[in-house]
């Protein structure tokens, strides 16, 4: 498998970071403004969004670390 160039690693890290922010905003912030969620539904959505945020944020950091 071909190694990615420094620019490609930077872009990949940036995209993964943006995906992590999207997961956080969609899952953790948006339910605060929706009134029809039950408490359990809110906790599940919040937990899943934090999980995916953490996954993509960690991947972004690992790719950025490879860049150096």
SEBA-524125 format. One record per atom (N, C-alpha, C): residue number from 0; residue in one letter; atom name; x, y, z. Coordinates in Angstrom, 1 decimal, padded with zeros to 4 digits. Example, Ala and Ser with C-alpha at 12.3 -4.5 7.8 and 13.67 -1.06 7.14 Angstrom:
<rs>
R     i   aa   at       c1       c2       c3
R     0    A    N    013.2   -005.7    007.8
R     0    A   CA    012.3   -004.5    007.8
R     0    A    C    013.2   -003.3    007.8
R     1    S    N    012.8   -002.2    007.1
R     1    S   CA    013.7   -001.1    007.1
R     1    S    C    012.9    000.0    007.9
</rs>
This chain:
<rs>
R     i   aa   at       c1       c2       c3
R     0    X    N    000.8   -001.2    000.0
R     0    X   CA    000.0    000.0    000.0
R     0    X    C    000.9    001.2    000.0
R     1    X    N    000.6    002.2   -000.8
R     1    X   CA    001.3    003.4   -001.0
R     1    X    C    001.1    004.3    000.2
R     2    X    N    002.2    004.9    000.7
R     2    X   CA    002.1    005.9    001.8
R     2    X    C    001.6    007.2    001.3
R     3    X    N    000.8    007.9    002.1
R     3    X   CA    000.3    009.2    001.8
R     3    X    C    001.3    010.2    001.9
R     4    X    N    001.2    011.3    001.1
R     4    X   CA    002.1    012.4    001.2
R     4    X    C    001.8    013.2    002.4
R     5    X    N    002.6    014.2    002.8
R     5    X   CA    002.4    015.0    003.9
R     5    X    C    001.1    015.8    003.7
R     6    X    N    000.9    016.3    002.6
R     6    X   CA   -000.3    017.1    002.3
R     6    X    C   -001.6    016.2    002.4
R     7    X    N   -001.5    015.0    001.9
R     7    X   CA   -002.7    014.1    002.0
R     7    X    C   -003.0    013.7    003.4
R     8    X    N   -001.9    013.5    004.2
R     8    X   CA   -002.1    013.2    005.6
R     8    X    C   -002.8    014.4    006.3
R     9    X    N   -002.3    015.6    006.0
R     9    X   CA   -002.9    016.8    006.6
R     9    X    C   -004.4    016.9    006.3
R    10    X    N   -004.7    016.7    005.0
R    10    X   CA   -006.1    016.8    004.6
R    10    X    C   -007.0    015.7    005.2
R    11    X    N   -006.4    014.5    005.3
R    11    X   CA   -007.2    013.5    005.9
R    11    X    C   -007.4    013.8    007.4
R    12    X    N   -006.4    014.3    008.1
R    12    X   CA   -006.6    014.6    009.5
R    12    X    C   -007.6    015.7    009.6
R    13    X    N   -007.6    016.7    008.7
R    13    X   CA   -008.6    017.8    008.8
R    13    X    C   -010.0    017.3    008.6
R    14    X    N   -010.2    016.4    007.6
R    14    X   CA   -011.5    015.8    007.3
R    14    X    C   -012.0    015.0    008.5
R    15    X    N   -011.2    014.2    009.1
R    15    X   CA   -011.6    013.4    010.2
R    15    X    C   -011.9    014.3    011.4
R    16    X    N   -011.2    015.4    011.6
R    16    X   CA   -011.5    016.4    012.6
R    16    X    C   -012.9    017.0    012.4
R    17    X    N   -013.2    017.3    011.2
R    17    X   CA   -014.5    017.9    010.8
R    17    X    C   -015.6    017.0    011.1
R    18    X    N   -015.4    015.7    010.7
R    18    X   CA   -016.4    014.7    011.0
R    18    X    C   -016.7    014.5    012.5
R    19    X    N   -015.6    014.6    013.3
R    19    X   CA   -015.8    014.5    014.8
R    19    X    C   -016.6    015.7    015.3
R    20    X    N   -016.4    016.9    014.8
R    20    X   CA   -017.1    018.1    015.2
R    20    X    C   -018.6    017.9    014.7
R    21    X    N   -018.8    017.4    013.5
R    21    X   CA   -020.2    017.2    013.1
R    21    X    C   -020.9    016.2    013.9
R    22    X    N   -020.3    015.1    014.3
R    22    X   CA   -020.9    014.2    015.2
R    22    X    C   -021.3    014.8    016.6
R    23    X    N   -020.3    015.6    017.1
R    23    X   CA   -020.6    016.3    018.4
R    23    X    C   -021.8    017.2    018.3
R    24    X    N   -021.8    018.1    017.2
R    24    X   CA   -022.8    019.0    017.1
R    24    X    C   -024.2    018.4    016.8
R    25    X    N   -024.2    017.3    016.0
R    25    X   CA   -025.5    016.7    015.7
R    25    X    C   -026.0    015.9    016.8
R    26    X    N   -025.1    015.2    017.6
R    26    X   CA   -025.6    014.3    018.6
R    26    X    C   -025.7    014.9    020.0
R    27    X    N   -024.8    015.9    020.3
R    27    X   CA   -024.7    016.4    021.7
R    27    X    C   -025.4    017.7    021.8
R    28    X    N   -025.3    018.6    020.8
R    28    X   CA   -025.9    019.9    020.9
R    28    X    C   -027.3    020.0    020.4
R    29    X    N   -027.6    019.4    019.3
R    29    X   CA   -028.9    019.4    018.7
R    29    X    C   -030.0    018.9    019.6
R    30    X    N   -029.8    017.8    020.3
R    30    X   CA   -030.9    017.3    021.2
R    30    X    C   -031.3    018.3    022.4
R    31    X    N   -030.4    019.2    022.7
R    31    X   CA   -030.7    020.2    023.7
R    31    X    C   -031.9    021.1    023.2
R    32    X    N   -032.0    021.2    021.9
R    32    X   CA   -033.1    022.1    021.4
R    32    X    C   -034.3    021.4    020.9
R    33    X    N   -034.3    020.1    021.0
R    33    X   CA   -035.5    019.3    020.6
R    33    X    C   -036.3    018.9    021.9
R    34    X    N   -037.5    019.3    021.9
R    34    X   CA   -038.3    019.1    023.1
R    34    X    C   -039.0    017.7    023.2
R    35    X    N   -039.1    017.0    022.1
R    35    X   CA   -039.8    015.7    022.1
R    35    X    C   -039.0    014.5    022.5
R    36    X    N   -037.8    014.7    023.0
R    36    X   CA   -036.9    013.5    023.3
R    36    X    C   -037.2    013.1    024.8
R    37    X    N   -037.3    011.8    025.0
R    37    X   CA   -037.3    011.3    026.4
R    37    X    C   -035.9    011.4    027.0
R    38    X    N   -035.9    011.2    028.3
R    38    X   CA   -034.6    011.3    029.0
R    38    X    C   -033.7    010.2    028.5
R    39    X    N   -034.2    009.0    028.4
R    39    X   CA   -033.4    007.8    027.9
R    39    X    C   -032.9    008.1    026.5
R    40    X    N   -033.8    008.6    025.6
R    40    X   CA   -033.4    008.8    024.2
R    40    X    C   -032.3    009.9    024.2
R    41    X    N   -032.4    010.9    025.0
R    41    X   CA   -031.4    012.0    025.1
R    41    X    C   -030.1    011.4    025.5
R    42    X    N   -030.1    010.6    026.5
R    42    X   CA   -028.8    010.0    027.0
R    42    X    C   -028.2    009.0    026.0
R    43    X    N   -029.0    008.3    025.3
R    43    X   CA   -028.5    007.4    024.3
R    43    X    C   -027.9    008.2    023.1
R    44    X    N   -028.6    009.2    022.6
R    44    X   CA   -028.0    010.0    021.5
R    44    X    C   -026.8    010.7    022.0
R    45    X    N   -026.8    011.3    023.2
R    45    X   CA   -025.6    012.0    023.7
R    45    X    C   -024.4    011.0    023.8
R    46    X    N   -024.7    009.9    024.3
R    46    X   CA   -023.6    008.9    024.5
R    46    X    C   -023.0    008.4    023.2
R    47    X    N   -023.9    008.1    022.2
R    47    X   CA   -023.4    007.7    020.9
R    47    X    C   -022.7    008.8    020.2
R    48    X    N   -023.1    010.0    020.3
R    48    X   CA   -022.4    011.1    019.7
R    48    X    C   -021.1    011.3    020.3
R    49    X    N   -020.9    011.2    021.6
R    49    X   CA   -019.6    011.3    022.2
R    49    X    C   -018.7    010.2    021.8
R    50    X    N   -019.3    009.0    021.7
R    50    X   CA   -018.5    007.8    021.2
R    50    X    C   -017.9    008.1    019.8
R    51    X    N   -018.8    008.5    018.9
R    51    X   CA   -018.3    008.7    017.5
R    51    X    C   -017.4    009.9    017.4
R    52    X    N   -017.7    011.0    018.2
R    52    X   CA   -016.8    012.1    018.3
R    52    X    C   -015.4    011.7    018.7
R    53    X    N   -015.3    010.9    019.8
R    53    X   CA   -014.0    010.4    020.3
R    53    X    C   -013.3    009.5    019.3
R    54    X    N   -014.0    008.7    018.6
R    54    X   CA   -013.4    007.8    017.6
R    54    X    C   -012.8    008.6    016.4
R    55    X    N   -013.5    009.5    015.9
R    55    X   CA   -013.0    010.3    014.8
R    55    X    C   -011.9    011.3    015.2
R    56    X    N   -012.1    011.9    016.4
R    56    X   CA   -011.1    012.8    016.9
R    56    X    C   -009.8    012.1    017.2
R    57    X    N   -009.8    010.9    017.7
R    57    X   CA   -008.6    010.1    017.9
R    57    X    C   -008.0    009.7    016.6
R    58    X    N   -008.8    009.3    015.6
R    58    X   CA   -008.2    009.0    014.3
R    58    X    C   -007.5    010.2    013.7
R    59    X    N   -008.2    011.4    013.9
R    59    X   CA   -007.6    012.6    013.3
R    59    X    C   -006.3    012.9    014.0
R    60    X    N   -006.2    012.7    015.3
R    60    X   CA   -004.9    013.0    016.0
R    60    X    C   -003.8    012.0    015.6
R    61    X    N   -004.2    010.7    015.4
R    61    X   CA   -003.2    009.7    014.9
R    61    X    C   -002.7    010.0    013.5
R    62    X    N   -003.6    010.5    012.6
R    62    X   CA   -003.1    010.8    011.3
R    62    X    C   -002.2    012.0    011.3
R    63    X    N   -002.6    013.0    012.2
R    63    X   CA   -001.8    014.2    012.3
R    63    X    C   -000.4    013.9    012.9
R    64    X    N   -000.4    012.9    013.8
R    64    X   CA    000.9    012.5    014.4
R    64    X    C    001.8    011.8    013.3
R    65    X    N    001.2    011.1    012.4
R    65    X   CA    001.9    010.4    011.4
R    65    X    C    002.5    011.4    010.4
R    66    X    N    001.8    012.6    010.3
R    66    X   CA    002.3    013.6    009.4
R    66    X    C    003.7    014.2    009.7
R    67    X    N    003.9    014.2    011.0
R    67    X   CA    005.2    014.8    011.4
R    67    X    C    006.4    013.9    011.3
</rs>
